[in-house]
């Protein structure tokens, strides 16, 4: 969603892709259970920001979570971390 992790706005193509996946699941009566993982941070964040050793990474991860929860609140009931 955020190619570099610290992008100002999420990537719209990424948002649209996952929206279409969730809509397709619902079309067949499948309720998605989405797992988010803090281990899947963008390479840029690791190389340029120092990954989780940089406190800024916490805020970027929080921003990412807030974005996907808001974007898919009508399609995803169950989130797992």
SULQUISUL-V156110 format. One record per helix or strand of 2 or more residues. SS is the DSSP state (alpha for helix, beta for strand). FROM is the first residue (numbers start at 1). TO is the last residue. If there is no record, write none. Layout:
# SULQUISUL-V156110
{{SS FROM TO} {SS FROM TO}}
This chain:
# SULQUISUL-V156110
{{alpha 12 27} {beta 33 35} {alpha 43 49} {alpha 51 53} {alpha 56 71} {beta 78 80}}
